[in-house]
């Protein structure tokens, strides 16, 4: 029973880590493309919608996260008037989603291995 509680708490922590990684990557992306006004607010909005796209995509299938996450990134980015082409925005979104998910998944699988769940 204690392993279930530890795994649940670990899962919640890793969801927070995923959002944190998305926020940091989005902030770096916006800063790299010259956004300085309300950078933190814009990065939060971009990360929130990207996170929502990933979450909904994971409900349908794991592959859906790699479709809806970048799409949500692209749609939110269009509302911020960042000087990036449509194709570049989609590729950046895919890269941010894939990197954040890979880091989070590897950390979570390592956590599961440490507690003996794998």
Order of alpha helices (4+ residues) and beta strands (2+ residues): alpha-alpha-alpha-alpha
